[in-house]
Each structure stands twice: as structure tokens, then as C-alpha cells.
Amino acid sequence: MKNSTILAMSNLLSANVDAGLKYSLSMGYHEDTRTRAAFMQVLTNILKQGTEFDTLAEDFEEERNERLVKMLVESDLNITVALCEVCSAQQIDEVAEVLMICYESRSKHMELLKTLIVREIASTGTEKYPFLFVPSG
């Protein structure tokens, strides 16, 4: 029974290590030494099966950031425009810098600038800026 339980838990955790460890890690700190020993056997089995711990990989953060940039830049500009609209005045410089870096990395910075400038012009009334008056004739 014990070996079957350990094998079953090993297979479950091996299928989804990141989610499974969140719920089973406390077994490694259990006051019962037999429970701790069983958990160590489960971890040993997982490692023998060659399961990779994505969250422990060296390049995990880089991959996660890459997916975030891809999602932001390769989708339509609605997410970016929404970020710009809700950004506070205190944070706008930092947000603008990060957005430009993201879009420049995909050679789409001109598309971003054009969209934001057009939106800004569309939302600005001429009554706010009387010096933009162009005399006729």
C-alpha cells in the first residue's frame, strides 16, 4: 500500500510539478518522520523520471518576460493603450520607457508612437490650444 501510494503521488507530481509541489511541499516538513521519508521518496522518484522544474530553471524568468512582451506587442494595441490611459502621472515616464523598449525589440515602436499620437490628437480639442490657430488667406 505504501509503495503504491508513493508511486501514485510521484506520477501525479511528475505530470504537473509546479502545481503539485504547492500542495504537497508541506509533507516534507510534517512532524511524522515516516511522512517526511515518504515525501523524500516521492521527490527522488520525480527526479529519477527526469522531470524538470520549470520555475527553478535558470532562464525561466527570461522566458516569462519574453512571453509577456510577445503578448503585449504582437496583439493589437488595445492592451498598450489601456495601460497608457490608466497610468498615473507619477509613473508615466517609467511606463513609457518600458513600452518603448518592448516595442523597439520587435521593430514596432513607430506603430506604437503613431497610434498614441493619433489618439492624443483625437482626444484634444482645439479650444484648449488657441495658439494652434492658423490664419486663412
C-alpha positions as CSV (number, residue, x, y, z in Angstrom):
1,M,0.0,0.0,0.0
2,K,2.8,2.4,1.0
3,N,4.8,1.8,-2.2
4,S,1.7,2.2,-4.4
5,T,0.8,5.5,-2.7
6,I,4.3,6.8,-3.2
7,L,4.3,5.7,-6.9
8,A,0.9,7.3,-7.5
9,M,1.9,10.5,-5.9
10,S,5.2,10.5,-7.8
11,N,3.3,10.1,-11.1
12,L,0.8,12.8,-10.2
13,L,3.5,15.3,-9.2
14,S,5.6,14.4,-12.3
15,A,2.7,15.3,-14.5
16,N,2.5,18.8,-13.1
17,V,5.3,19.6,-10.7
18,D,4.7,23.3,-10.3
19,A,1.0,22.8,-9.3
20,G,1.6,19.6,-7.3
21,L,4.5,20.9,-5.2
22,K,2.5,23.8,-4.0
23,Y,0.1,21.4,-2.2
24,S,2.4,18.6,-1.2
25,L,5.6,20.5,-0.1
26,S,4.3,20.7,3.5
27,M,4.7,16.9,3.7
28,G,8.4,17.5,3.7
29,Y,8.0,19.4,7.0
30,H,5.5,17.1,8.6
31,E,6.1,16.1,12.2
32,D,5.8,12.4,11.4
33,T,9.2,11.1,10.2
34,R,7.5,8.4,8.1
35,T,5.5,11.0,6.2
36,R,8.7,13.1,5.6
37,A,10.5,9.9,4.4
38,A,7.7,9.1,2.0
39,F,7.8,12.6,0.6
40,M,11.5,12.4,0.1
41,Q,10.9,9.1,-1.8
42,V,8.3,10.9,-4.0
43,L,10.9,13.6,-4.8
44,T,13.5,11.0,-5.5
45,N,11.2,9.3,-7.9
46,I,10.3,12.5,-9.7
47,L,14.0,13.4,-10.2
48,K,14.7,9.9,-11.4
49,Q,12.0,10.2,-14.0
50,G,13.7,13.3,-15.3
51,T,11.0,15.8,-14.5
52,E,12.1,19.4,-15.0
53,F,11.2,22.1,-12.5
54,D,10.3,25.0,-14.9
55,T,10.1,27.5,-12.1
56,L,13.6,26.6,-11.0
57,A,15.2,26.8,-14.4
58,E,17.8,29.5,-14.9
59,D,16.1,31.0,-17.9
60,F,12.5,30.8,-16.5
61,E,12.3,34.5,-15.8
62,E,13.6,35.4,-19.2
63,E,11.1,33.1,-20.9
64,R,8.3,34.5,-18.8
65,N,9.3,38.1,-19.7
66,E,9.6,37.1,-23.4
67,R,6.1,35.7,-23.4
68,L,4.8,38.9,-21.7
69,V,6.5,41.1,-24.3
70,K,5.2,38.9,-27.1
71,M,1.6,39.1,-25.7
72,L,1.9,42.9,-25.4
73,V,3.5,43.7,-28.7
74,E,2.1,41.1,-31.0
75,S,-1.6,41.6,-30.0
76,D,-3.5,44.6,-31.1
77,L,-2.6,47.9,-29.4
78,N,-5.7,47.8,-27.1
79,I,-3.7,46.5,-24.1
80,T,-1.0,49.1,-24.5
81,V,-3.4,51.9,-25.0
82,A,-5.3,50.8,-21.9
83,L,-2.1,50.8,-19.9
84,C,-1.3,54.3,-21.1
85,E,-4.8,55.5,-20.2
86,V,-4.8,54.2,-16.6
87,C,-1.2,55.1,-15.8
88,S,-0.7,57.7,-13.1
89,A,1.2,60.9,-13.9
90,Q,3.9,59.8,-11.4
91,Q,4.6,56.5,-13.3
92,I,4.1,57.6,-16.9
93,D,7.9,58.1,-17.6
94,E,8.7,54.6,-16.4
95,V,5.8,53.0,-18.3
96,A,6.7,54.9,-21.5
97,E,10.3,53.8,-21.3
98,V,9.3,50.1,-20.8
99,L,6.8,50.2,-23.6
100,M,9.3,51.7,-26.0
101,I,11.9,49.1,-25.1
102,C,9.3,46.3,-25.7
103,Y,8.1,47.7,-29.0
104,E,11.6,48.6,-30.2
105,S,12.6,44.9,-29.6
106,R,10.1,43.9,-32.2
107,S,10.6,46.9,-34.5
108,K,7.1,48.1,-33.8
109,H,7.9,51.3,-32.0
110,M,6.7,53.6,-34.8
111,E,3.4,51.8,-34.9
112,L,3.1,52.4,-31.1
113,L,4.0,56.1,-31.4
114,K,1.7,56.7,-34.3
115,T,-1.3,55.1,-32.5
116,L,-0.7,57.0,-29.3
117,I,-0.2,60.3,-31.1
118,V,-3.3,59.9,-33.2
119,R,-5.3,59.0,-30.1
120,E,-3.9,62.0,-28.2
121,I,-4.8,64.4,-31.1
122,A,-8.3,62.9,-31.4
123,S,-8.9,63.5,-27.7
124,T,-7.6,67.0,-27.7
125,G,-10.0,69.9,-28.6
126,T,-8.7,73.0,-30.4
127,E,-10.2,75.2,-27.7
128,K,-7.5,74.1,-25.3
129,Y,-4.7,75.3,-27.6
130,P,-5.7,78.6,-29.2
131,F,-2.1,79.2,-30.3
132,L,-2.7,76.4,-32.9
133,F,-4.9,78.8,-34.9
134,V,-3.8,79.0,-38.4
135,P,-5.0,82.3,-40.1
136,S,-6.6,81.9,-43.5
137,G,-5.7,83.8,-46.6
